[in-house]
């Protein structure tokens, strides 16, 4: 089976808030569209350093990471971001990965957007019970 790759639209959430209040022009909201792998083994959104820099989001700290090959380390965490996949959106922080690495959509974003990874068909889409909008389970 291959990877599930989707286009993700990202915005600097601080810019978005300032534009919503009229303090920033819509054209000045920093945005990026990236192809990202839907990775059910990842917890957080992971974005390469150059994307985080283009969006102008701040590093808010660091956090421990565990790689698929068993290595451990610590990487910067940045945010806030607005994440759009299809017609759904959420706010998120991201792990900042080295330049040139793949963007990953982790479990947190998939859960908040109520999206399911279908490895057989290589798609990321809404749960059949919630086709029109995310259902936030409490």
N, CA, C and O atoms as CSV, one atom per row, in Angstrom:
chain,resi,resn,atom,element,x,y,z
A,1,UNK,N,N,0.839,-1.189,0.000
A,1,UNK,CA,C,0.000,0.000,0.000
A,1,UNK,C,C,0.884,1.252,0.000
A,1,UNK,O,O,1.945,1.276,0.623
A,2,UNK,N,N,0.431,2.282,-0.703
A,2,UNK,CA,C,1.169,3.528,-0.757
A,2,UNK,C,C,0.729,4.494,0.329
A,2,UNK,O,O,-0.150,4.204,1.142
A,3,UNK,N,N,1.362,5.631,0.311
A,3,UNK,CA,C,1.042,6.669,1.283
A,3,UNK,C,C,-0.226,7.407,0.886
A,3,UNK,O,O,-0.599,7.458,-0.286
A,4,UNK,N,N,-0.877,7.976,1.888
A,4,UNK,CA,C,-2.019,8.864,1.656
A,4,UNK,C,C,-1.472,10.284,1.682
A,4,UNK,O,O,-1.021,10.757,2.725
A,5,UNK,N,N,-1.509,10.957,0.557
A,5,UNK,CA,C,-0.989,12.320,0.449
A,5,UNK,C,C,-2.147,13.248,0.108
A,5,UNK,O,O,-2.907,12.991,-0.826
A,6,UNK,N,N,-2.275,14.329,0.875
A,6,UNK,CA,C,-3.345,15.300,0.645
A,6,UNK,C,C,-2.771,16.715,0.665
A,6,UNK,O,O,-1.731,16.973,1.271
A,7,UNK,N,N,-3.466,17.618,-0.007
A,7,UNK,CA,C,-3.097,19.027,0.054
A,7,UNK,C,C,-3.673,19.633,1.327
A,7,UNK,O,O,-4.843,19.434,1.658
A,8,UNK,N,N,-2.830,20.372,2.029
A,8,UNK,CA,C,-3.221,21.024,3.273
A,8,UNK,C,C,-2.973,22.518,3.108
A,8,UNK,O,O,-1.877,22.937,2.738
A,9,UNK,N,N,-3.995,23.312,3.384
A,9,UNK,CA,C,-3.844,24.762,3.355
A,9,UNK,C,C,-3.586,25.225,4.779
A,9,UNK,O,O,-4.334,24.897,5.700
A,10,UNK,N,N,-2.516,25.991,4.945
A,10,UNK,CA,C,-2.101,26.466,6.264
A,10,UNK,C,C,-2.107,27.985,6.286
A,10,UNK,O,O,-1.792,28.637,5.291
A,11,UNK,N,N,-2.470,28.536,7.437
A,11,UNK,CA,C,-2.419,29.990,7.624
A,11,UNK,C,C,-1.812,30.284,8.989
A,11,UNK,O,O,-1.927,29.485,9.919
A,12,UNK,N,N,-1.175,31.421,9.093
A,12,UNK,CA,C,-0.748,31.936,10.379
A,12,UNK,C,C,-2.020,32.374,11.103
A,12,UNK,O,O,-2.691,33.307,10.663
A,13,UNK,N,N,-2.357,31.708,12.210
A,13,UNK,CA,C,-3.625,31.983,12.907
A,13,UNK,C,C,-3.656,33.372,13.538
A,13,UNK,O,O,-4.731,33.954,13.679
A,14,UNK,N,N,-2.501,33.915,13.919
A,14,UNK,CA,C,-2.467,35.273,14.466
A,14,UNK,C,C,-2.820,36.261,13.352
A,14,UNK,O,O,-3.616,37.177,13.556
A,15,UNK,N,N,-2.218,36.065,12.171
A,15,UNK,CA,C,-2.560,36.913,11.023
A,15,UNK,C,C,-4.057,36.824,10.727
A,15,UNK,O,O,-4.707,37.845,10.499
A,16,UNK,N,N,-4.602,35.610,10.729
A,16,UNK,CA,C,-6.026,35.403,10.436
A,16,UNK,C,C,-6.878,36.198,11.421
A,16,UNK,O,O,-7.844,36.847,11.019
A,17,UNK,N,N,-6.527,36.151,12.713
A,17,UNK,CA,C,-7.274,36.898,13.730
A,17,UNK,C,C,-7.178,38.399,13.516
A,17,UNK,O,O,-8.173,39.110,13.659
A,18,UNK,N,N,-5.998,38.887,13.177
A,18,UNK,CA,C,-5.819,40.328,12.922
A,18,UNK,C,C,-6.606,40.770,11.692
A,18,UNK,O,O,-7.186,41.855,11.683
A,19,UNK,N,N,-6.629,39.940,10.664
A,19,UNK,CA,C,-7.404,40.267,9.459
A,19,UNK,C,C,-8.892,40.274,9.776
A,19,UNK,O,O,-9.634,41.119,9.274
A,20,UNK,N,N,-9.323,39.343,10.599
A,20,UNK,CA,C,-10.735,39.288,10.978
A,20,UNK,C,C,-11.193,40.522,11.740
A,20,UNK,O,O,-12.368,40.885,11.697
A,21,UNK,N,N,-10.258,41.170,12.440
A,21,UNK,CA,C,-10.586,42.377,13.199
A,21,UNK,C,C,-10.279,43.653,12.419
A,21,UNK,O,O,-10.454,44.756,12.937
A,22,UNK,N,N,-9.822,43.505,11.173
A,22,UNK,CA,C,-9.550,44.663,10.339
A,22,UNK,C,C,-8.193,45.298,10.548
A,22,UNK,O,O,-7.950,46.383,10.020
A,23,UNK,N,N,-7.289,44.665,11.300
A,23,UNK,CA,C,-5.964,45.223,11.553
A,23,UNK,C,C,-4.927,44.785,10.523
A,23,UNK,O,O,-3.802,45.286,10.517
A,24,UNK,N,N,-5.303,43.857,9.658
A,24,UNK,CA,C,-4.396,43.333,8.642
A,24,UNK,C,C,-5.205,43.082,7.376
A,24,UNK,O,O,-6.331,42.589,7.438
A,25,UNK,N,N,-4.637,43.415,6.251
A,25,UNK,CA,C,-5.308,43.150,4.981
A,25,UNK,C,C,-5.341,41.646,4.724
A,25,UNK,O,O,-4.405,40.931,5.083
A,26,UNK,N,N,-6.409,41.173,4.109
A,26,UNK,CA,C,-6.552,39.751,3.776
A,26,UNK,C,C,-5.353,39.248,2.975
A,26,UNK,O,O,-4.883,38.131,3.193
A,27,UNK,N,N,-4.867,40.061,2.061
A,27,UNK,CA,C,-3.730,39.661,1.224
A,27,UNK,C,C,-2.441,39.493,2.027
A,27,UNK,O,O,-1.495,38.861,1.556
A,28,UNK,N,N,-2.398,40.056,3.235
A,28,UNK,CA,C,-1.194,39.975,4.070
A,28,UNK,C,C,-1.199,38.791,5.031
A,28,UNK,O,O,-0.228,38.589,5.760
A,29,UNK,N,N,-2.283,38.000,5.045
A,29,UNK,CA,C,-2.313,36.794,5.874
A,29,UNK,C,C,-1.335,35.802,5.252
A,29,UNK,O,O,-1.462,35.436,4.084
A,30,UNK,N,N,-0.355,35.373,6.052
A,30,UNK,CA,C,0.650,34.445,5.528
A,30,UNK,C,C,0.052,33.049,5.416
A,30,UNK,O,O,-0.525,32.519,6.366
A,31,UNK,N,N,0.210,32.458,4.208
A,31,UNK,CA,C,-0.403,31.169,3.877
A,31,UNK,C,C,0.602,30.291,3.154
A,31,UNK,O,O,1.599,30.763,2.607
A,32,UNK,N,N,0.306,28.998,3.170
A,32,UNK,CA,C,1.065,28.038,2.371
A,32,UNK,C,C,0.170,26.838,2.117
A,32,UNK,O,O,-0.634,26.462,2.970
A,33,UNK,N,N,0.308,26.245,0.955
A,33,UNK,CA,C,-0.344,24.973,0.661
A,33,UNK,C,C,0.757,23.946,0.488
A,33,UNK,O,O,1.685,24.141,-0.297
A,34,UNK,N,N,0.649,22.852,1.224
A,34,UNK,CA,C,1.663,21.801,1.166
A,34,UNK,C,C,0.989,20.455,0.928
A,34,UNK,O,O,-0.166,20.243,1.298
A,35,UNK,N,N,1.732,19.559,0.307
A,35,UNK,CA,C,1.309,18.166,0.226
A,35,UNK,C,C,1.825,17.494,1.486
A,35,UNK,O,O,3.004,17.609,1.820
A,36,UNK,N,N,0.942,16.795,2.183
A,36,UNK,CA,C,1.320,16.162,3.440
A,36,UNK,C,C,0.862,14.717,3.459
A,36,UNK,O,O,-0.148,14.358,2.854
A,37,UNK,N,N,1.622,13.897,4.161
A,37,UNK,CA,C,1.282,12.487,4.330
A,37,UNK,C,C,0.384,12.353,5.551
A,37,UNK,O,O,0.721,12.839,6.631
A,38,UNK,N,N,-0.756,11.697,5.383
A,38,UNK,CA,C,-1.623,11.375,6.519
A,38,UNK,C,C,-0.979,10.181,7.223
A,38,UNK,O,O,-0.977,9.068,6.697
A,39,UNK,N,N,-0.440,10.418,8.405
A,39,UNK,CA,C,0.332,9.411,9.117
A,39,UNK,C,C,-0.354,9.059,10.426
A,39,UNK,O,O,-0.272,9.810,11.398
A,40,UNK,N,N,-1.029,7.919,10.453
A,40,UNK,CA,C,-1.758,7.512,11.660
A,40,UNK,C,C,-0.815,7.151,12.795
A,40,UNK,O,O,-1.258,6.998,13.934
A,41,UNK,N,N,0.466,7.011,12.516
A,41,UNK,CA,C,1.447,6.747,13.568
A,41,UNK,C,C,1.992,8.015,14.194
A,41,UNK,O,O,2.656,7.957,15.229
A,42,UNK,N,N,1.723,9.158,13.585
A,42,UNK,CA,C,2.175,10.445,14.123
A,42,UNK,C,C,1.053,11.048,14.962
A,42,UNK,O,O,-0.127,10.863,14.666
A,43,UNK,N,N,1.432,11.761,15.997
A,43,UNK,CA,C,0.436,12.392,16.854
A,43,UNK,C,C,0.139,13.813,16.385
A,43,UNK,O,O,-1.023,14.181,16.213
A,44,UNK,N,N,1.177,14.606,16.179
A,44,UNK,CA,C,0.990,16.019,15.842
A,44,UNK,C,C,1.205,16.274,14.357
A,44,UNK,O,O,1.703,15.419,13.625
A,45,UNK,N,N,0.822,17.455,13.940
A,45,UNK,CA,C,1.171,17.971,12.631
A,45,UNK,C,C,2.677,18.221,12.642
A,45,UNK,O,O,3.197,18.786,13.605
A,46,UNK,N,N,3.380,17.813,11.600
A,46,UNK,CA,C,4.816,18.062,11.479
A,46,UNK,C,C,5.056,18.813,10.179
A,46,UNK,O,O,4.605,18.392,9.114
A,47,UNK,N,N,5.773,19.933,10.274
A,47,UNK,CA,C,6.045,20.759,9.098
A,47,UNK,C,C,7.530,21.070,9.010
A,47,UNK,O,O,8.177,21.329,10.024
A,48,UNK,N,N,8.073,21.043,7.786
A,48,UNK,CA,C,9.477,21.400,7.626
A,48,UNK,C,C,9.728,22.858,7.988
A,48,UNK,O,O,8.852,23.713,7.854
A,49,UNK,N,N,10.922,23.113,8.439
A,49,UNK,CA,C,11.312,24.439,8.916
A,49,UNK,C,C,11.016,25.547,7.913
A,49,UNK,O,O,10.590,26.632,8.308
A,50,UNK,N,N,11.232,25.296,6.620
A,50,UNK,CA,C,11.023,26.355,5.631
A,50,UNK,C,C,9.549,26.743,5.507
A,50,UNK,O,O,9.244,27.895,5.198
A,51,UNK,N,N,8.639,25.812,5.741
A,51,UNK,CA,C,7.202,26.124,5.704
A,51,UNK,C,C,6.829,26.960,6.924
A,51,UNK,O,O,6.081,27.932,6.811
A,52,UNK,N,N,7.348,26.583,8.082
A,52,UNK,CA,C,7.074,27.325,9.322
A,52,UNK,C,C,7.605,28.754,9.187
A,52,UNK,O,O,6.939,29.703,9.601
A,53,UNK,N,N,8.790,28.913,8.615
A,53,UNK,CA,C,9.352,30.251,8.421
A,53,UNK,C,C,8.518,31.066,7.437
A,53,UNK,O,O,8.282,32.253,7.665
A,54,UNK,N,N,8.068,30.444,6.346
A,54,UNK,CA,C,7.233,31.152,5.360
A,54,UNK,C,C,5.933,31.633,5.993
A,54,UNK,O,O,5.441,32.714,5.669
A,55,UNK,N,N,5.374,30.821,6.903
A,55,UNK,CA,C,4.123,31.190,7.580
A,55,UNK,C,C,4.347,32.220,8.685
A,55,UNK,O,O,3.403,32.886,9.108
A,56,UNK,N,N,5.579,32.355,9.151
A,56,UNK,CA,C,5.885,33.334,10.186
A,56,UNK,C,C,5.316,32.998,11.552
A,56,UNK,O,O,5.105,33.898,12.365
A,57,UNK,N,N,5.062,31.715,11.827
A,57,UNK,CA,C,4.552,31.350,13.146
A,57,UNK,C,C,5.719,31.205,14.118
A,57,UNK,O,O,6.829,30.837,13.730
A,58,UNK,N,N,5.447,31.500,15.380
A,58,UNK,CA,C,6.492,31.510,16.387
A,58,UNK,C,C,6.749,30.127,16.970
A,58,UNK,O,O,5.836,29.320,17.144
A,59,UNK,N,N,8.009,29.883,17.265
A,59,UNK,CA,C,8.354,28.695,18.046
A,59,UNK,C,C,7.946,29.004,19.482
A,59,UNK,O,O,8.377,30.005,20.055
A,60,UNK,N,N,7.115,28.140,20.060
A,60,UNK,CA,C,6.587,28.372,21.406
A,60,UNK,C,C,7.236,27.474,22.451
A,60,UNK,O,O,6.924,27.576,23.638
A,61,UNK,N,N,8.136,26.597,22.019
A,61,UNK,CA,C,8.823,25.711,22.948
A,61,UNK,C,C,9.452,24.559,22.186
A,61,UNK,O,O,9.595,24.596,20.964
A,62,UNK,N,N,9.822,23.543,22.935
A,62,UNK,CA,C,10.354,22.327,22.335
A,62,UNK,C,C,9.639,21.149,22.973
A,62,UNK,O,O,9.022,21.270,24.031
A,63,UNK,N,N,9.736,20.004,22.306
A,63,UNK,CA,C,9.100,18.811,22.850
A,63,UNK,C,C,9.855,17.560,22.446
A,63,UNK,O,O,10.519,17.530,21.409
A,64,UNK,N,N,9.751,16.530,23.267
A,64,UNK,CA,C,10.409,15.270,22.929
A,64,UNK,C,C,9.693,14.592,21.773
A,64,UNK,O,O,8.466,14.637,21.677
A,65,UNK,N,N,10.465,13.964,20.896
A,65,UNK,CA,C,9.894,13.241,19.766
A,65,UNK,C,C,10.477,11.834,19.729
A,65,UNK,O,O,11.609,11.601,20.152
A,66,UNK,N,N,9.679,10.902,19.213
A,66,UNK,CA,C,10.130,9.533,18.975
A,66,UNK,C,C,9.930,9.257,17.497
A,66,UNK,O,O,8.829,9.421,16.972
A,67,UNK,N,N,10.986,8.841,16.833
A,67,UNK,CA,C,10.928,8.568,15.398
A,67,UNK,C,C,10.504,7.124,15.158
A,67,UNK,O,O,10.603,6.280,16.048
A,68,UNK,N,N,10.034,6.852,13.950
A,68,UNK,CA,C,9.569,5.511,13.594
A,68,UNK,C,C,10.683,4.472,13.723
A,68,UNK,O,O,10.405,3.298,13.968
A,69,UNK,N,N,11.945,4.891,13.562
A,69,UNK,CA,C,13.060,3.945,13.645
A,69,UNK,C,C,13.566,3.743,15.073
A,69,UNK,O,O,14.576,3.072,15.284
A,70,UNK,N,N,12.865,4.323,16.055
A,70,UNK,CA,C,13.228,4.130,17.461
A,70,UNK,C,C,14.090,5.228,18.057
A,70,UNK,O,O,14.237,5.301,19.277
A,71,UNK,N,N,14.665,6.089,17.215
A,71,UNK,CA,C,15.462,7.201,17.757
A,71,UNK,C,C,14.575,8.151,18.544
A,71,UNK,O,O,13.365,8.216,18.330
A,72,UNK,N,N,15.186,8.875,19.443
A,72,UNK,CA,C,14.482,9.905,20.215
A,72,UNK,C,C,15.239,11.212,20.078
A,72,UNK,O,O,16.439,11.229,19.806
A,73,UNK,N,N,14.517,12.304,20.272
A,73,UNK,CA,C,15.146,13.609,20.173
A,73,UNK,C,C,14.228,14.673,20.721
A,73,UNK,O,O,13.245,14.372,21.398
A,74,UNK,N,N,14.549,15.911,20.429
A,74,UNK,CA,C,13.733,17.046,20.840
A,74,UNK,C,C,13.693,18.018,19.669
A,74,UNK,O,O,14.719,18.326,19.062
A,75,UNK,N,N,12.491,18.494,19.363
A,75,UNK,CA,C,12.317,19.420,18.246
A,75,UNK,C,C,11.477,20.618,18.682
A,75,UNK,O,O,10.730,20.535,19.656
A,76,UNK,N,N,11.603,21.737,17.955
A,76,UNK,CA,C,10.780,22.908,18.255
A,76,UNK,C,C,9.308,22.632,17.958
A,76,UNK,O,O,8.962,21.831,17.090
A,77,UNK,N,N,8.457,23.328,18.712
A,77,UNK,CA,C,7.000,23.319,18.498
A,77,UNK,C,C,6.618,24.761,18.160
A,77,UNK,O,O,7.032,25.695,18.846
A,78,UNK,N,N,5.822,24.938,17.094
A,78,UNK,CA,C,5.448,26.284,16.646
A,78,UNK,C,C,3.941,26.382,16.468
A,78,UNK,O,O,3.248,25.377,16.311
A,79,UNK,N,N,3.451,27.613,16.497
A,79,UNK,CA,C,2.033,27.834,16.275
A,79,UNK,C,C,1.633,29.206,16.770
A,79,UNK,O,O,2.478,29.976,17.226
A,80,UNK,N,N,0.368,29.513,16.686
A,80,UNK,CA,C,-0.736,28.689,16.202
A,80,UNK,C,C,-0.922,28.811,14.692
A,80,UNK,O,O,-0.582,29.821,14.076
A,81,UNK,N,N,-1.467,27.755,14.131
A,81,UNK,CA,C,-1.769,27.662,12.703
A,81,UNK,C,C,-3.243,27.382,12.517
A,81,UNK,O,O,-3.894,26.803,13.387
A,82,UNK,N,N,-3.762,27.794,11.383
A,82,UNK,CA,C,-5.076,27.338,10.951
A,82,UNK,C,C,-4.815,26.297,9.872
A,82,UNK,O,O,-4.090,26.558,8.911
A,83,UNK,N,N,-5.408,25.118,10.033
A,83,UNK,CA,C,-5.181,24.001,9.125
A,83,UNK,C,C,-6.491,23.700,8.403
A,83,UNK,O,O,-7.511,23.442,9.042
A,84,UNK,N,N,-6.462,23.733,7.065
A,84,UNK,CA,C,-7.635,23.432,6.237
A,84,UNK,C,C,-7.351,22.176,5.419
A,84,UNK,O,O,-6.361,22.110,4.690
A,85,UNK,N,N,-8.222,21.191,5.546
A,85,UNK,CA,C,-8.178,20.015,4.674
A,85,UNK,C,C,-9.581,19.878,4.107
A,85,UNK,O,O,-10.543,19.654,4.841
A,86,UNK,N,N,-9.683,20.016,2.794
A,86,UNK,CA,C,-11.005,20.024,2.173
A,86,UNK,C,C,-11.794,21.203,2.704
A,86,UNK,O,O,-11.292,22.327,2.729
A,87,UNK,N,N,-13.037,20.955,3.133
A,87,UNK,CA,C,-13.870,22.046,3.653
A,87,UNK,C,C,-13.874,22.089,5.178
A,87,UNK,O,O,-14.753,22.710,5.775
A,88,UNK,N,N,-12.909,21.440,5.808
A,88,UNK,CA,C,-12.826,21.413,7.277
A,88,UNK,C,C,-11.565,22.143,7.734
A,88,UNK,O,O,-10.550,22.169,7.038
A,89,UNK,N,N,-11.661,22.733,8.924
A,89,UNK,CA,C,-10.505,23.451,9.434
A,89,UNK,C,C,-10.418,23.304,10.949
A,89,UNK,O,O,-11.396,22.991,11.627
A,90,UNK,N,N,-9.209,23.541,11.452
A,90,UNK,CA,C,-8.967,23.537,12.890
A,90,UNK,C,C,-7.746,24.396,13.186
A,90,UNK,O,O,-7.006,24.773,12.277
A,91,UNK,N,N,-7.542,24.699,14.451
A,91,UNK,CA,C,-6.313,25.348,14.905
A,91,UNK,C,C,-5.360,24.263,15.358
A,91,UNK,O,O,-5.792,23.225,15.860
A,92,UNK,N,N,-4.056,24.493,15.184
A,92,UNK,CA,C,-3.081,23.491,15.601
A,92,UNK,C,C,-1.724,24.132,15.869
A,92,UNK,O,O,-1.429,25.246,15.437
A,93,UNK,N,N,-0.923,23.381,16.597
A,93,UNK,CA,C,0.510,23.644,16.711
A,93,UNK,C,C,1.189,22.598,15.833
A,93,UNK,O,O,0.551,21.635,15.408
A,94,UNK,N,N,2.464,22.780,15.566
A,94,UNK,CA,C,3.181,21.788,14.769
A,94,UNK,C,C,4.560,21.536,15.346
A,94,UNK,O,O,5.139,22.390,16.019
A,95,UNK,N,N,5.069,20.358,15.072
A,95,UNK,CA,C,6.469,20.050,15.329
A,95,UNK,C,C,7.237,20.566,14.118
A,95,UNK,O,O,6.847,20.322,12.976
A,96,UNK,N,N,8.333,21.283,14.373
A,96,UNK,CA,C,9.145,21.834,13.289
A,96,UNK,C,C,10.249,20.825,12.970
A,96,UNK,O,O,11.115,20.547,13.800
A,97,UNK,N,N,10.197,20.286,11.759
A,97,UNK,CA,C,11.163,19.282,11.347
A,97,UNK,C,C,12.240,19.924,10.468
A,97,UNK,O,O,12.050,21.037,9.979
A,98,UNK,N,N,13.358,19.242,10.262
A,98,UNK,CA,C,14.444,19.829,9.470
A,98,UNK,C,C,14.012,20.189,8.053
A,98,UNK,O,O,13.047,19.632,7.530
A,99,UNK,N,N,14.733,21.127,7.436
A,99,UNK,CA,C,14.412,21.543,6.063
A,99,UNK,C,C,14.378,20.340,5.118
A,99,UNK,O,O,15.190,19.420,5.217
A,100,UNK,N,N,13.405,20.380,4.196
A,100,UNK,CA,C,13.311,19.350,3.182
A,100,UNK,C,C,12.603,18.077,3.597
A,100,UNK,O,O,12.461,17.160,2.788
A,101,UNK,N,N,12.152,18.000,4.850
A,101,UNK,CA,C,11.454,16.793,5.290
A,101,UNK,C,C,9.996,16.840,4.851
A,101,UNK,O,O,9.488,17.884,4.442
A,102,UNK,N,N,9.335,15.695,4.944
A,102,UNK,CA,C,7.922,15.583,4.559
A,102,UNK,C,C,7.018,16.211,5.616
A,102,UNK,O,O,7.274,16.101,6.815
A,103,UNK,N,N,5.972,16.862,5.159
A,103,UNK,CA,C,4.936,17.321,6.088
A,103,UNK,C,C,4.070,16.117,6.451
A,103,UNK,O,O,3.748,15.294,5.594
A,104,UNK,N,N,3.694,16.020,7.727
A,104,UNK,CA,C,2.871,14.916,8.212
A,104,UNK,C,C,1.626,15.446,8.898
A,104,UNK,O,O,1.688,16.410,9.662
A,105,UNK,N,N,0.493,14.810,8.621
A,105,UNK,CA,C,-0.747,15.098,9.334
A,105,UNK,C,C,-0.903,14.001,10.370
A,105,UNK,O,O,-1.056,12.829,10.026
A,106,UNK,N,N,-0.864,14.380,11.637
A,106,UNK,CA,C,-0.965,13.395,12.700
A,106,UNK,C,C,-2.385,13.202,13.205
A,106,UNK,O,O,-3.342,13.774,12.683
A,107,UNK,N,N,-2.487,12.381,14.229
A,107,UNK,CA,C,-3.779,11.989,14.788
A,107,UNK,C,C,-4.593,13.167,15.318
A,107,UNK,O,O,-5.816,13.181,15.180
A,108,UNK,N,N,-3.934,14.149,15.920
A,108,UNK,CA,C,-4.682,15.265,16.522
A,108,UNK,C,C,-5.497,15.993,15.455
A,108,UNK,O,O,-6.690,16.230,15.644
A,109,UNK,N,N,-4.867,16.348,14.342
A,109,UNK,CA,C,-5.585,17.057,13.272
A,109,UNK,C,C,-6.671,16.157,12.684
A,109,UNK,O,O,-7.792,16.609,12.453
A,110,UNK,N,N,-6.344,14.892,12.442
A,110,UNK,CA,C,-7.352,13.986,11.874
A,110,UNK,C,C,-8.545,13.837,12.808
A,110,UNK,O,O,-9.687,13.819,12.349
A,111,UNK,N,N,-8.299,13.730,14.104
A,111,UNK,CA,C,-9.404,13.608,15.075
A,111,UNK,C,C,-10.242,14.876,15.111
A,111,UNK,O,O,-11.471,14.813,15.073
A,112,UNK,N,N,-9.585,16.026,15.185
A,112,UNK,CA,C,-10.342,17.282,15.272
A,112,UNK,C,C,-11.166,17.544,14.017
A,112,UNK,O,O,-12.242,18.138,14.092
A,113,UNK,N,N,-10.668,17.104,12.867
A,113,UNK,CA,C,-11.416,17.296,11.619
A,113,UNK,C,C,-12.342,16.118,11.331
A,113,UNK,O,O,-13.085,16.132,10.350
A,114,UNK,N,N,-12.295,15.101,12.186
A,114,UNK,CA,C,-13.140,13.908,12.045
A,114,UNK,C,C,-12.898,13.241,10.695
A,114,UNK,O,O,-13.837,12.909,9.971
A,115,UNK,N,N,-11.607,13.049,10.370
A,115,UNK,CA,C,-11.201,12.422,9.117
A,115,UNK,C,C,-10.646,11.035,9.387
A,115,UNK,O,O,-10.048,10.785,10.433
A,116,UNK,N,N,-10.849,10.142,8.437
A,116,UNK,CA,C,-10.392,8.760,8.564
A,116,UNK,C,C,-9.454,8.454,7.401
A,116,UNK,O,O,-9.746,8.761,6.245
A,117,UNK,N,N,-8.318,7.838,7.738
A,117,UNK,CA,C,-7.378,7.402,6.710
A,117,UNK,C,C,-7.822,6.039,6.184
A,117,UNK,O,O,-7.961,5.083,6.946
A,118,UNK,N,N,-8.041,5.964,4.882
A,118,UNK,CA,C,-8.405,4.707,4.225
A,118,UNK,C,C,-7.198,4.269,3.408
A,118,UNK,O,O,-7.013,4.704,2.272
A,119,UNK,N,N,-6.373,3.399,4.000
A,119,UNK,CA,C,-5.125,2.986,3.364
A,119,UNK,C,C,-5.366,2.212,2.076
A,119,UNK,O,O,-4.600,2.345,1.122
A,120,UNK,N,N,-6.408,1.416,2.037
A,120,UNK,CA,C,-6.700,0.612,0.845
A,120,UNK,C,C,-6.942,1.504,-0.371
A,120,UNK,O,O,-6.420,1.240,-1.455
A,121,UNK,N,N,-7.727,2.551,-0.190
A,121,UNK,CA,C,-8.055,3.452,-1.298
A,121,UNK,C,C,-7.165,4.694,-1.345
A,121,UNK,O,O,-7.328,5.544,-2.220
A,122,UNK,N,N,-6.232,4.795,-0.410
A,122,UNK,CA,C,-5.300,5.916,-0.310
A,122,UNK,C,C,-6.022,7.256,-0.269
A,122,UNK,O,O,-5.701,8.176,-1.021
A,123,UNK,N,N,-7.016,7.346,0.635
A,123,UNK,CA,C,-7.766,8.587,0.781
A,123,UNK,C,C,-7.840,8.983,2.253
A,123,UNK,O,O,-7.705,8.150,3.149
A,124,UNK,N,N,-8.055,10.254,2.468
A,124,UNK,CA,C,-8.329,10.795,3.795
A,124,UNK,C,C,-9.645,11.532,3.656
A,124,UNK,O,O,-9.736,12.523,2.931
A,125,UNK,N,N,-10.671,11.046,4.353
A,125,UNK,CA,C,-11.984,11.650,4.185
A,125,UNK,C,C,-12.810,11.570,5.443
A,125,UNK,O,O,-12.397,10.955,6.426
A,126,UNK,N,N,-13.977,12.189,5.421
A,126,UNK,CA,C,-14.845,12.205,6.592
A,126,UNK,C,C,-15.376,10.808,6.924
A,126,UNK,O,O,-15.543,9.960,6.048
A,127,UNK,N,N,-15.632,10.600,8.200
A,127,UNK,CA,C,-16.286,9.353,8.606
A,127,UNK,C,C,-17.652,9.296,7.938
A,127,UNK,O,O,-18.297,10.333,7.779
A,128,UNK,N,N,-18.111,8.113,7.545
A,128,UNK,CA,C,-19.424,8.000,6.890
A,128,UNK,C,C,-20.558,8.562,7.753
A,128,UNK,O,O,-21.557,9.047,7.222
A,129,UNK,N,N,-20.408,8.498,9.074
A,129,UNK,CA,C,-21.467,9.006,9.964
A,129,UNK,C,C,-21.468,10.531,10.051
A,129,UNK,O,O,-22.407,11.119,10.587
A,130,UNK,N,N,-20.419,11.179,9.526
A,130,UNK,CA,C,-20.315,12.638,9.635
A,130,UNK,C,C,-19.814,13.228,8.319
A,130,UNK,O,O,-18.753,13.851,8.292
A,131,UNK,N,N,-20.555,13.042,7.234
A,131,UNK,CA,C,-20.044,13.500,5.936
A,131,UNK,C,C,-20.038,15.011,5.742
A,131,UNK,O,O,-19.268,15.531,4.935
A,132,UNK,N,N,-20.901,15.726,6.487
A,132,UNK,CA,C,-21.047,17.161,6.235
A,132,UNK,C,C,-20.215,18.071,7.126
A,132,UNK,O,O,-19.861,19.181,6.729
A,133,UNK,N,N,-19.902,17.601,8.330
A,133,UNK,CA,C,-19.151,18.422,9.274
A,133,UNK,C,C,-18.556,17.519,10.344
A,133,UNK,O,O,-19.093,16.448,10.627
A,134,UNK,N,N,-17.444,17.949,10.942
A,134,UNK,CA,C,-16.858,17.153,12.016
A,134,UNK,C,C,-17.834,17.017,13.190
A,134,UNK,O,O,-18.531,17.965,13.552
A,135,UNK,N,N,-17.865,15.836,13.763
A,135,UNK,CA,C,-18.616,15.614,14.996
A,135,UNK,C,C,-17.585,15.502,16.100
A,135,UNK,O,O,-16.763,14.586,16.100
A,136,UNK,N,N,-17.628,16.425,17.033
A,136,UNK,CA,C,-16.666,16.437,18.119
A,136,UNK,C,C,-17.151,15.564,19.243
A,136,UNK,O,O,-18.045,15.935,20.004
A,137,UNK,N,N,-16.549,14.400,19.339
A,137,UNK,CA,C,-16.964,13.448,20.372
A,137,UNK,C,C,-16.473,13.915,21.729
A,137,UNK,O,O,-15.316,14.306,21.886
A,138,UNK,N,N,-17.361,13.871,22.701
A,138,UNK,CA,C,-17.014,14.296,24.063
A,138,UNK,C,C,-16.990,13.117,25.006
A,138,UNK,O,O,-16.718,13.282,26.195
